[in-house]
Amino acid sequence: MIVDLRSDTLTKPCSVMRTVMAKAEVGDDVFGEDPTVCELESYLAELAGHEAGLFCASGTQSNLVALLSHCQRGDEYIVGQNAHTYRYEAGGAAVLGSIQPQPLEHESDGSICLHKIQASIKADDFHFAKSRLLALENTIGGKVLPMSYLRQAKTLATSNNLQFHLDGARVFNAAVAINKPVSEITGLFDSVSICLSKGLGCPVGSVLVGTRDLIEEARRWRKMVGGGMRQAGMLAAAGLYALKNNVASLKNDHERAQVIASSICDIPGLSVRDGGAQTNMIFLEVDPERSDLFLKACKEQGVLFTGHGILRLVVHRDIDDQGVTHAVNIISSNASKLL
């Protein structure tokens, strides 16, 4: 039995989703003529409290075209040190847009201190890059940013003439965790990138939402970076199916993650960060000198996860209760022997 906890990007489309994809009505999306893509874009934009949407190949692409649309060459975006838009997107904004990142350390809850954000905003002086955008991520490291914090960050951004972008790759996890409509989170931002290919179970794709003007600008950038797709309706159909059928089940992923965390938290040599899981991620701290051996032993017995010293386990819709039990047994056994 294989229980793959490396990432929720490992989800595979279910049989019903595959059938929906096969039957999708398609057209040429570059001409704006794929009806299923258009439906996905408008459906998710409305769901997120925005005017328009743009279907992109990936979250990296939707974040990139958002940054390129908000910022000019020589502008700066303020971002978390561990945020995907800064750390895990190959420096695309800097390389392709000449947009300077201003990374700041995260607080323990995943937020960025508002006072540090304020202090990092540059004066209007030709010596400095222009501070143009504040970019947050929710969830980040499996943690949900508090609504009160998001509102305060929005106020700070507005009062300093900053645009406000959210990498909402897992924003539906955040919404489910706080039991609120996703629009309560996404509606605070000028643009939001929403991933469909993680916990929602689609094979590929993300949607950028924002104002009509922003989305038209982003559409131009998407074309420039090679993101024009043709009969993409088969992929968009998967997104529509997921949004209408798979959001509520994210709660199951959160509950299963907490079962794993609570089942292994008392094992000597192994520490569960933050005492458990807010959403679908568990982080374990182990002796770095023994973590590789521990990972290898678990992998050989069919339980896969990643990291070194700090290990990440991600529960997703393809992990059932039997998989959770198997993972707990293998992790417990190997931790007792090796840690």
Contacts in CASP RR format, 6 or more apart in sequence:
PFRMAT RR
TARGET T0000
AUTHOR 0000-0000-0000
METHOD contacts of the structure
MODEL  1
MIVDLRSDTLTKPCSVMRTVMAKAEVGDDVFGEDPTVCELESYLAELAGH
EAGLFCASGTQSNLVALLSHCQRGDEYIVGQNAHTYRYEAGGAAVLGSIQ
PQPLEHESDGSICLHKIQASIKADDFHFAKSRLLALENTIGGKVLPMSYL
RQAKTLATSNNLQFHLDGARVFNAAVAINKPVSEITGLFDSVSICLSKGL
GCPVGSVLVGTRDLIEEARRWRKMVGGGMRQAGMLAAAGLYALKNNVASL
KNDHERAQVIASSICDIPGLSVRDGGAQTNMIFLEVDPERSDLFLKACKE
QGVLFTGHGILRLVVHRDIDDQGVTHAVNIISSNASKLL
1 302 0 8 1.000
1 322 0 8 1.000
1 323 0 8 1.000
1 326 0 8 1.000
2 302 0 8 1.000
2 304 0 8 1.000
3 302 0 8 1.000
3 303 0 8 1.000
3 304 0 8 1.000
3 319 0 8 1.000
3 323 0 8 1.000
3 324 0 8 1.000
3 326 0 8 1.000
3 327 0 8 1.000
3 330 0 8 1.000
4 10 0 8 1.000
4 304 0 8 1.000
4 318 0 8 1.000
4 319 0 8 1.000
5 303 0 8 1.000
5 304 0 8 1.000
5 305 0 8 1.000
5 313 0 8 1.000
5 314 0 8 1.000
5 315 0 8 1.000
5 319 0 8 1.000
5 327 0 8 1.000
6 304 0 8 1.000
6 305 0 8 1.000
6 306 0 8 1.000
6 314 0 8 1.000
7 198 0 8 1.000
7 306 0 8 1.000
7 314 0 8 1.000
7 316 0 8 1.000
8 170 0 8 1.000
8 198 0 8 1.000
8 199 0 8 1.000
8 253 0 8 1.000
8 280 0 8 1.000
8 314 0 8 1.000
8 315 0 8 1.000
8 316 0 8 1.000
8 317 0 8 1.000
9 197 0 8 1.000
9 198 0 8 1.000
10 316 0 8 1.000
10 318 0 8 1.000
11 197 0 8 1.000
11 198 0 8 1.000
11 199 0 8 1.000
11 200 0 8 1.000
11 201 0 8 1.000
11 202 0 8 1.000
11 316 0 8 1.000
11 317 0 8 1.000
11 318 0 8 1.000
12 201 0 8 1.000
12 203 0 8 1.000
12 318 0 8 1.000
13 21 0 8 1.000
13 201 0 8 1.000
13 202 0 8 1.000
13 203 0 8 1.000
13 238 0 8 1.000
14 201 0 8 1.000
16 241 0 8 1.000
16 245 0 8 1.000
17 201 0 8 1.000
17 202 0 8 1.000
17 238 0 8 1.000
17 241 0 8 1.000
17 242 0 8 1.000
20 237 0 8 1.000
20 238 0 8 1.000
20 240 0 8 1.000
20 241 0 8 1.000
21 234 0 8 1.000
21 235 0 8 1.000
21 237 0 8 1.000
21 238 0 8 1.000
21 241 0 8 1.000
22 234 0 8 1.000
23 237 0 8 1.000
24 36 0 8 1.000
24 233 0 8 1.000
24 234 0 8 1.000
24 236 0 8 1.000
24 237 0 8 1.000
25 35 0 8 1.000
25 36 0 8 1.000
25 233 0 8 1.000
26 34 0 8 1.000
26 35 0 8 1.000
26 36 0 8 1.000
26 231 0 8 1.000
26 232 0 8 1.000
26 233 0 8 1.000
26 234 0 8 1.000
27 33 0 8 1.000
27 34 0 8 1.000
27 35 0 8 1.000
27 230 0 8 1.000
27 231 0 8 1.000
27 233 0 8 1.000
28 34 0 8 1.000
28 230 0 8 1.000
28 231 0 8 1.000
29 37 0 8 1.000
29 55 0 8 1.000
29 228 0 8 1.000
29 229 0 8 1.000
29 230 0 8 1.000
29 231 0 8 1.000
29 232 0 8 1.000
29 233 0 8 1.000
30 223 0 8 1.000
30 228 0 8 1.000
30 229 0 8 1.000
30 230 0 8 1.000
32 38 0 8 1.000
34 230 0 8 1.000
34 231 0 8 1.000
34 232 0 8 1.000
34 233 0 8 1.000
34 236 0 8 1.000
35 233 0 8 1.000
36 232 0 8 1.000
36 233 0 8 1.000
36 234 0 8 1.000
36 236 0 8 1.000
36 237 0 8 1.000
36 240 0 8 1.000
37 55 0 8 1.000
37 229 0 8 1.000
37 232 0 8 1.000
37 233 0 8 1.000
37 236 0 8 1.000
39 236 0 8 1.000
39 240 0 8 1.000
40 55 0 8 1.000
40 207 0 8 1.000
40 233 0 8 1.000
40 236 0 8 1.000
40 237 0 8 1.000
40 239 0 8 1.000
40 240 0 8 1.000
40 243 0 8 1.000
41 52 0 8 1.000
41 53 0 8 1.000
41 54 0 8 1.000
41 55 0 8 1.000
41 207 0 8 1.000
41 236 0 8 1.000
42 52 0 8 1.000
42 53 0 8 1.000
43 240 0 8 1.000
43 243 0 8 1.000
44 53 0 8 1.000
44 194 0 8 1.000
44 207 0 8 1.000
44 209 0 8 1.000
44 243 0 8 1.000
45 51 0 8 1.000
45 52 0 8 1.000
45 53 0 8 1.000
45 207 0 8 1.000
45 209 0 8 1.000
45 210 0 8 1.000
47 182 0 8 1.000
47 183 0 8 1.000
47 243 0 8 1.000
48 182 0 8 1.000
48 183 0 8 1.000
48 186 0 8 1.000
48 187 0 8 1.000
48 192 0 8 1.000
48 194 0 8 1.000
48 209 0 8 1.000
49 183 0 8 1.000
49 186 0 8 1.000
49 187 0 8 1.000
49 209 0 8 1.000
50 186 0 8 1.000
50 187 0 8 1.000
50 191 0 8 1.000
50 192 0 8 1.000
50 209 0 8 1.000
50 210 0 8 1.000
50 211 0 8 1.000
51 210 0 8 1.000
51 211 0 8 1.000
51 212 0 8 1.000
51 215 0 8 1.000
52 209 0 8 1.000
52 210 0 8 1.000
52 211 0 8 1.000
52 212 0 8 1.000
52 214 0 8 1.000
52 215 0 8 1.000
52 216 0 8 1.000
53 207 0 8 1.000
53 208 0 8 1.000
53 209 0 8 1.000
53 210 0 8 1.000
53 215 0 8 1.000
54 62 0 8 1.000
54 65 0 8 1.000
54 207 0 8 1.000
54 208 0 8 1.000
54 209 0 8 1.000
54 215 0 8 1.000
54 218 0 8 1.000
54 219 0 8 1.000
54 222 0 8 1.000
55 205 0 8 1.000
55 206 0 8 1.000
55 207 0 8 1.000
55 229 0 8 1.000
55 232 0 8 1.000
55 235 0 8 1.000
55 236 0 8 1.000
56 62 0 8 1.000
56 65 0 8 1.000
56 193 0 8 1.000
56 205 0 8 1.000
56 206 0 8 1.000
56 207 0 8 1.000
56 208 0 8 1.000
56 222 0 8 1.000
56 227 0 8 1.000
57 204 0 8 1.000
57 205 0 8 1.000
57 206 0 8 1.000
57 227 0 8 1.000
57 229 0 8 1.000
58 195 0 8 1.000
58 197 0 8 1.000
58 204 0 8 1.000
58 205 0 8 1.000
58 206 0 8 1.000
59 167 0 8 1.000
59 169 0 8 1.000
59 193 0 8 1.000
59 195 0 8 1.000
59 205 0 8 1.000
59 206 0 8 1.000
60 84 0 8 1.000
60 88 0 8 1.000
60 89 0 8 1.000
60 90 0 8 1.000
61 206 0 8 1.000
61 222 0 8 1.000
61 225 0 8 1.000
61 227 0 8 1.000
62 193 0 8 1.000
62 194 0 8 1.000
62 206 0 8 1.000
62 207 0 8 1.000
62 208 0 8 1.000
63 84 0 8 1.000
63 85 0 8 1.000
63 89 0 8 1.000
63 165 0 8 1.000
63 167 0 8 1.000
63 193 0 8 1.000
64 89 0 8 1.000
64 92 0 8 1.000
64 93 0 8 1.000
64 96 0 8 1.000
64 221 0 8 1.000
64 225 0 8 1.000
65 208 0 8 1.000
65 218 0 8 1.000
65 221 0 8 1.000
65 222 0 8 1.000
65 225 0 8 1.000
66 165 0 8 1.000
66 191 0 8 1.000
66 193 0 8 1.000
66 208 0 8 1.000
66 214 0 8 1.000
66 218 0 8 1.000
67 77 0 8 1.000
67 85 0 8 1.000
67 93 0 8 1.000
67 97 0 8 1.000
67 99 0 8 1.000
67 133 0 8 1.000
67 135 0 8 1.000
67 165 0 8 1.000
68 93 0 8 1.000
68 96 0 8 1.000
68 97 0 8 1.000
68 99 0 8 1.000
68 218 0 8 1.000
68 221 0 8 1.000
69 191 0 8 1.000
69 214 0 8 1.000
69 217 0 8 1.000
69 218 0 8 1.000
69 221 0 8 1.000
70 77 0 8 1.000
70 132 0 8 1.000
70 133 0 8 1.000
70 163 0 8 1.000
70 165 0 8 1.000
70 190 0 8 1.000
70 191 0 8 1.000
70 214 0 8 1.000
71 77 0 8 1.000
71 93 0 8 1.000
71 97 0 8 1.000
71 99 0 8 1.000
71 132 0 8 1.000
71 133 0 8 1.000
72 130 0 8 1.000
72 132 0 8 1.000
73 97 0 8 1.000
73 98 0 8 1.000
73 99 0 8 1.000
74 98 0 8 1.000
74 99 0 8 1.000
74 100 0 8 1.000
74 129 0 8 1.000
74 130 0 8 1.000
75 99 0 8 1.000
75 100 0 8 1.000
75 129 0 8 1.000
75 130 0 8 1.000
75 131 0 8 1.000
75 132 0 8 1.000
75 133 0 8 1.000
76 99 0 8 1.000
76 100 0 8 1.000
76 101 0 8 1.000
76 102 0 8 1.000
76 122 0 8 1.000
76 128 0 8 1.000
76 129 0 8 1.000
76 130 0 8 1.000
76 131 0 8 1.000
76 132 0 8 1.000
76 133 0 8 1.000
77 85 0 8 1.000
77 93 0 8 1.000
77 99 0 8 1.000
77 100 0 8 1.000
77 101 0 8 1.000
77 102 0 8 1.000
77 132 0 8 1.000
77 133 0 8 1.000
77 134 0 8 1.000
77 135 0 8 1.000
77 165 0 8 1.000
78 102 0 8 1.000
78 104 0 8 1.000
78 112 0 8 1.000
78 117 0 8 1.000
78 120 0 8 1.000
78 121 0 8 1.000
78 131 0 8 1.000
78 133 0 8 1.000
78 134 0 8 1.000
78 135 0 8 1.000
78 162 0 8 1.000
79 85 0 8 1.000
79 86 0 8 1.000
79 101 0 8 1.000
79 102 0 8 1.000
79 103 0 8 1.000
79 104 0 8 1.000
79 134 0 8 1.000
79 135 0 8 1.000
80 86 0 8 1.000
80 103 0 8 1.000
80 104 0 8 1.000
80 105 0 8 1.000
80 106 0 8 1.000
80 112 0 8 1.000
80 135 0 8 1.000
80 136 0 8 1.000
80 137 0 8 1.000
81 87 0 8 1.000
81 103 0 8 1.000
81 104 0 8 1.000
81 105 0 8 1.000
81 106 0 8 1.000
82 106 0 8 1.000
82 140 0 8 1.000
82 141 0 8 1.000
83 103 0 8 1.000
83 135 0 8 1.000
83 136 0 8 1.000
83 137 0 8 1.000
83 140 0 8 1.000
83 167 0 8 1.000
84 137 0 8 1.000
84 167 0 8 1.000
84 169 0 8 1.000
85 93 0 8 1.000
85 135 0 8 1.000
85 137 0 8 1.000
85 165 0 8 1.000
85 167 0 8 1.000
86 101 0 8 1.000
86 103 0 8 1.000
86 135 0 8 1.000
91 101 0 8 1.000
93 99 0 8 1.000
93 101 0 8 1.000
94 100 0 8 1.000
94 101 0 8 1.000
96 225 0 8 1.000
100 129 0 8 1.000
102 120 0 8 1.000
102 129 0 8 1.000
102 131 0 8 1.000
104 112 0 8 1.000
104 113 0 8 1.000
104 116 0 8 1.000
104 117 0 8 1.000
104 120 0 8 1.000
105 112 0 8 1.000
105 116 0 8 1.000
106 112 0 8 1.000
106 140 0 8 1.000
107 113 0 8 1.000
109 143 0 8 1.000
109 145 0 8 1.000
109 146 0 8 1.000
110 140 0 8 1.000
110 141 0 8 1.000
110 143 0 8 1.000
110 145 0 8 1.000
111 145 0 8 1.000
111 146 0 8 1.000
111 149 0 8 1.000
112 136 0 8 1.000
114 149 0 8 1.000
114 152 0 8 1.000
114 153 0 8 1.000
114 156 0 8 1.000
117 134 0 8 1.000
117 153 0 8 1.000
117 156 0 8 1.000
118 156 0 8 1.000
118 160 0 8 1.000
120 131 0 8 1.000
121 131 0 8 1.000
121 160 0 8 1.000
121 162 0 8 1.000
122 128 0 8 1.000
122 129 0 8 1.000
122 130 0 8 1.000
122 131 0 8 1.000
124 130 0 8 1.000
131 160 0 8 1.000
131 162 0 8 1.000
132 162 0 8 1.000
132 163 0 8 1.000
133 162 0 8 1.000
133 163 0 8 1.000
133 164 0 8 1.000
133 165 0 8 1.000
134 153 0 8 1.000
134 156 0 8 1.000
134 157 0 8 1.000
134 162 0 8 1.000
134 163 0 8 1.000
134 164 0 8 1.000
134 165 0 8 1.000
135 165 0 8 1.000
135 166 0 8 1.000
135 167 0 8 1.000
136 145 0 8 1.000
136 150 0 8 1.000
136 153 0 8 1.000
136 164 0 8 1.000
136 165 0 8 1.000
136 166 0 8 1.000
136 167 0 8 1.000
137 166 0 8 1.000
137 167 0 8 1.000
137 168 0 8 1.000
137 169 0 8 1.000
138 144 0 8 1.000
138 145 0 8 1.000
138 150 0 8 1.000
138 166 0 8 1.000
138 167 0 8 1.000
138 168 0 8 1.000
138 170 0 8 1.000
138 171 0 8 1.000
138 174 0 8 1.000
138 185 0 8 1.000
139 145 0 8 1.000
139 170 0 8 1.000
139 171 0 8 1.000
139 173 0 8 1.000
139 174 0 8 1.000
139 177 0 8 1.000
139 278 0 8 1.000
139 279 0 8 1.000
139 281 0 8 1.000
141 281 0 8 1.000
141 283 0 8 1.000
142 170 0 8 1.000
142 173 0 8 1.000
142 277 0 8 1.000
142 278 0 8 1.000
142 279 0 8 1.000
142 280 0 8 1.000
142 281 0 8 1.000
143 274 0 8 1.000
143 278 0 8 1.000
143 279 0 8 1.000
144 173 0 8 1.000
144 174 0 8 1.000
144 177 0 8 1.000
144 178 0 8 1.000
144 278 0 8 1.000
144 279 0 8 1.000
145 174 0 8 1.000
147 178 0 8 1.000
147 180 0 8 1.000
147 184 0 8 1.000
147 185 0 8 1.000
150 185 0 8 1.000
150 188 0 8 1.000
151 188 0 8 1.000
153 164 0 8 1.000
154 164 0 8 1.000
154 188 0 8 1.000
154 189 0 8 1.000
156 162 0 8 1.000
157 163 0 8 1.000
157 164 0 8 1.000
158 164 0 8 1.000
163 190 0 8 1.000
163 191 0 8 1.000
164 188 0 8 1.000
164 189 0 8 1.000
164 190 0 8 1.000
164 191 0 8 1.000
165 189 0 8 1.000
165 190 0 8 1.000
165 191 0 8 1.000
165 192 0 8 1.000
165 193 0 8 1.000
166 185 0 8 1.000
166 186 0 8 1.000
166 188 0 8 1.000
166 189 0 8 1.000
166 191 0 8 1.000
166 192 0 8 1.000
166 193 0 8 1.000
167 193 0 8 1.000
168 174 0 8 1.000
168 186 0 8 1.000
168 192 0 8 1.000
168 193 0 8 1.000
168 194 0 8 1.000
168 195 0 8 1.000
169 193 0 8 1.000
169 194 0 8 1.000
169 195 0 8 1.000
169 198 0 8 1.000
169 206 0 8 1.000
170 195 0 8 1.000
170 198 0 8 1.000
170 199 0 8 1.000
170 279 0 8 1.000
170 280 0 8 1.000
171 182 0 8 1.000
171 185 0 8 1.000
171 186 0 8 1.000
171 192 0 8 1.000
171 194 0 8 1.000
172 182 0 8 1.000
172 194 0 8 1.000
172 199 0 8 1.000
172 200 0 8 1.000
172 247 0 8 1.000
172 250 0 8 1.000
173 199 0 8 1.000
173 250 0 8 1.000
173 253 0 8 1.000
173 254 0 8 1.000
173 279 0 8 1.000
173 280 0 8 1.000
174 182 0 8 1.000
174 185 0 8 1.000
174 279 0 8 1.000
175 181 0 8 1.000
175 182 0 8 1.000
175 184 0 8 1.000
175 185 0 8 1.000
175 247 0 8 1.000
176 247 0 8 1.000
176 248 0 8 1.000
176 250 0 8 1.000
176 251 0 8 1.000
176 254 0 8 1.000
176 279 0 8 1.000
177 254 0 8 1.000
177 278 0 8 1.000
177 279 0 8 1.000
186 192 0 8 1.000
186 194 0 8 1.000
186 209 0 8 1.000
190 210 0 8 1.000
190 211 0 8 1.000
190 214 0 8 1.000
191 208 0 8 1.000
191 209 0 8 1.000
191 210 0 8 1.000
191 214 0 8 1.000
191 218 0 8 1.000
192 208 0 8 1.000
192 209 0 8 1.000
192 210 0 8 1.000
193 206 0 8 1.000
193 207 0 8 1.000
193 208 0 8 1.000
194 206 0 8 1.000
194 207 0 8 1.000
194 208 0 8 1.000
194 209 0 8 1.000
195 205 0 8 1.000
195 206 0 8 1.000
196 202 0 8 1.000
196 204 0 8 1.000
196 205 0 8 1.000
196 206 0 8 1.000
196 207 0 8 1.000
196 238 0 8 1.000
196 239 0 8 1.000
196 242 0 8 1.000
196 243 0 8 1.000
197 203 0 8 1.000
197 204 0 8 1.000
197 205 0 8 1.000
197 206 0 8 1.000
198 316 0 8 1.000
199 246 0 8 1.000
199 250 0 8 1.000
199 253 0 8 1.000
199 280 0 8 1.000
199 316 0 8 1.000
199 317 0 8 1.000
200 239 0 8 1.000
200 242 0 8 1.000
200 243 0 8 1.000
200 246 0 8 1.000
200 247 0 8 1.000
200 250 0 8 1.000
201 238 0 8 1.000
201 242 0 8 1.000
201 246 0 8 1.000
201 316 0 8 1.000
201 317 0 8 1.000
202 235 0 8 1.000
202 238 0 8 1.000
202 239 0 8 1.000
202 242 0 8 1.000
203 235 0 8 1.000
203 238 0 8 1.000
204 235 0 8 1.000
204 238 0 8 1.000
205 235 0 8 1.000
205 239 0 8 1.000
208 215 0 8 1.000
208 218 0 8 1.000
209 215 0 8 1.000
222 228 0 8 1.000
229 235 0 8 1.000
246 317 0 8 1.000
249 317 0 8 1.000
250 279 0 8 1.000
250 280 0 8 1.000
250 317 0 8 1.000
252 317 0 8 1.000
253 279 0 8 1.000
253 280 0 8 1.000
253 315 0 8 1.000
253 316 0 8 1.000
253 317 0 8 1.000
253 319 0 8 1.000
254 277 0 8 1.000
254 278 0 8 1.000
254 279 0 8 1.000
254 280 0 8 1.000
254 315 0 8 1.000
256 280 0 8 1.000
256 315 0 8 1.000
256 319 0 8 1.000
256 321 0 8 1.000
256 324 0 8 1.000
257 276 0 8 1.000
257 277 0 8 1.000
257 279 0 8 1.000
257 280 0 8 1.000
257 281 0 8 1.000
257 282 0 8 1.000
257 313 0 8 1.000
257 315 0 8 1.000
258 276 0 8 1.000
258 277 0 8 1.000
259 324 0 8 1.000
259 328 0 8 1.000
260 277 0 8 1.000
260 282 0 8 1.000
260 313 0 8 1.000
260 315 0 8 1.000
260 324 0 8 1.000
260 327 0 8 1.000
260 328 0 8 1.000
260 331 0 8 1.000
261 272 0 8 1.000
261 275 0 8 1.000
261 276 0 8 1.000
261 277 0 8 1.000
261 282 0 8 1.000
262 276 0 8 1.000
263 328 0 8 1.000
263 332 0 8 1.000
264 270 0 8 1.000
264 272 0 8 1.000
264 284 0 8 1.000
264 328 0 8 1.000
264 331 0 8 1.000
264 332 0 8 1.000
264 335 0 8 1.000
265 271 0 8 1.000
265 272 0 8 1.000
265 275 0 8 1.000
265 276 0 8 1.000
267 331 0 8 1.000
267 332 0 8 1.000
267 335 0 8 1.000
267 336 0 8 1.000
267 339 0 8 1.000
268 335 0 8 1.000
268 336 0 8 1.000
268 339 0 8 1.000
269 286 0 8 1.000
269 287 0 8 1.000
269 335 0 8 1.000
269 339 0 8 1.000
270 284 0 8 1.000
270 285 0 8 1.000
270 286 0 8 1.000
270 331 0 8 1.000
270 335 0 8 1.000
270 339 0 8 1.000
271 284 0 8 1.000
271 285 0 8 1.000
271 286 0 8 1.000
272 282 0 8 1.000
272 283 0 8 1.000
272 284 0 8 1.000
272 285 0 8 1.000
273 282 0 8 1.000
273 283 0 8 1.000
273 284 0 8 1.000
273 285 0 8 1.000
273 310 0 8 1.000
274 283 0 8 1.000
276 282 0 8 1.000
277 315 0 8 1.000
280 314 0 8 1.000
280 315 0 8 1.000
280 316 0 8 1.000
281 312 0 8 1.000
281 313 0 8 1.000
281 314 0 8 1.000
281 315 0 8 1.000
282 312 0 8 1.000
282 313 0 8 1.000
282 315 0 8 1.000
283 310 0 8 1.000
283 311 0 8 1.000
283 312 0 8 1.000
283 313 0 8 1.000
284 310 0 8 1.000
284 311 0 8 1.000
284 313 0 8 1.000
285 309 0 8 1.000
285 310 0 8 1.000
285 311 0 8 1.000
286 294 0 8 1.000
286 309 0 8 1.000
286 311 0 8 1.000
286 335 0 8 1.000
286 339 0 8 1.000
287 309 0 8 1.000
287 339 0 8 1.000
288 308 0 8 1.000
288 309 0 8 1.000
290 338 0 8 1.000
290 339 0 8 1.000
291 307 0 8 1.000
291 308 0 8 1.000
291 309 0 8 1.000
291 311 0 8 1.000
292 308 0 8 1.000
293 338 0 8 1.000
294 311 0 8 1.000
294 334 0 8 1.000
294 335 0 8 1.000
294 338 0 8 1.000
294 339 0 8 1.000
295 305 0 8 1.000
295 306 0 8 1.000
295 307 0 8 1.000
295 311 0 8 1.000
297 334 0 8 1.000
297 337 0 8 1.000
297 338 0 8 1.000
298 304 0 8 1.000
298 305 0 8 1.000
298 330 0 8 1.000
298 331 0 8 1.000
298 334 0 8 1.000
301 330 0 8 1.000
301 333 0 8 1.000
301 334 0 8 1.000
302 326 0 8 1.000
302 330 0 8 1.000
303 326 0 8 1.000
303 327 0 8 1.000
303 330 0 8 1.000
303 331 0 8 1.000
305 311 0 8 1.000
305 312 0 8 1.000
305 313 0 8 1.000
305 314 0 8 1.000
306 312 0 8 1.000
313 327 0 8 1.000
315 324 0 8 1.000
319 327 0 8 1.000
END
